[in-house]
Amino acid sequence: MINNTPSPFAEGLRRALPIILGYVPVGFAFGVLAVKNNIPPGLAVAMAFTMFSGSGQFVFASLWGAGAGVFSIIAAVFIVNLRYLLMSAAWSSWMVRLPRGMRFLLGLGLTDENFAVHITALQQGWQLKLTTLFTCNCTTHLGWIIGCTIGAFCGGLVNDVRPLGLDYAITAMFLALVVPQCVSRLHIVVAVFTTSLSIALKAAGMSQWNVAVATVLGASLGVLLLYGQNSWKTPPAEENHG
């Protein structure tokens, strides 16, 4: 009998491929932005190696170019990356049986996109394999570094990246990752509510907190709706008249 199940390594590459298609152009856009905001190309590439947070790096580059203070930049990047605490909590029940060192290394590669593909697989009953997780995380990180490097050292050839549509690449990638996870009415309600709330908060003038606040409130709504749904489905206990 032919076994059509992909190897753990191949599965990791399969998960990484659609993410890389978004990371390379967005990383290129960051490299261009970083250089235009007086960040040396070498430092921009070093950030891609050590930070691996697209939103955090864009915030850093923008504030650096605006002449913001060091503590302001640190605070802004910290706020933007608060969502990783929620993601870590969401998949901790699957990772708890792993050694602490392994959990730490996996945490270094925890991005929105990597989290989405891994958590979806785990929720569908996938048997956790470290080779798959590390292959996906390392491959996507490499794609991000390549994009940032090309943008940092060749970005001078591009005066404005907006006409290239690179700023939409990350949005399209998020949509491609979120839609397959909306498998029930509850998922759709939570996704629409969280997205709408984040946009509304941003339009109302909230700075970098909009994503974190919308995520917490959206998750809370999902828990309440799920609890109410389960309570409605569970029949009341029969009274004992004996």
C-alpha angles and dihedrals in degrees: 000000000000114000109220094182108117119236117257089253093051091047090054091052091047091055093045098050100076090042092053090052087064099035098056097056093040090047088051089053090051092050090053092047093047094053092045088054091056097259110143113244092239091054091048091054091045089055089053089054098046107029106036092185114120096193092044092050093049090050090048093051094046094049092043090054090048091055097246120168124261095250092049091053092047092049093048094049090047092053093048091052096047089100089073088070089060092047092049090052091048096058098031092099090064096041098045093091092057122093114269092245092055092049090052093052092047089050091058089063096044108126130155092261098043090048091051096054094042097046091047091054092047092050089052092056100264113165108242112249121180093207091061094046096048094042092054095044095046094044094051091046089052090051090051092049092049092051093048092047094051091047094047097049100031100029092098087077090064119067096187127011095194096085088056091062093231092137089066095053094083092047092051091048092052091051091051090052098043100046097063089052093058094088098146141034089257092057091049093049093050093045094049093044094049094046094047093046093050091051092046093050091049091049089049090060103263110148122211096333095078095088095046094045094046091048094051093046092044092051090047091052090050092052092049093048092046091049091049091047093052092046091052092049095047110086116228116260114263115250117246109233094172 
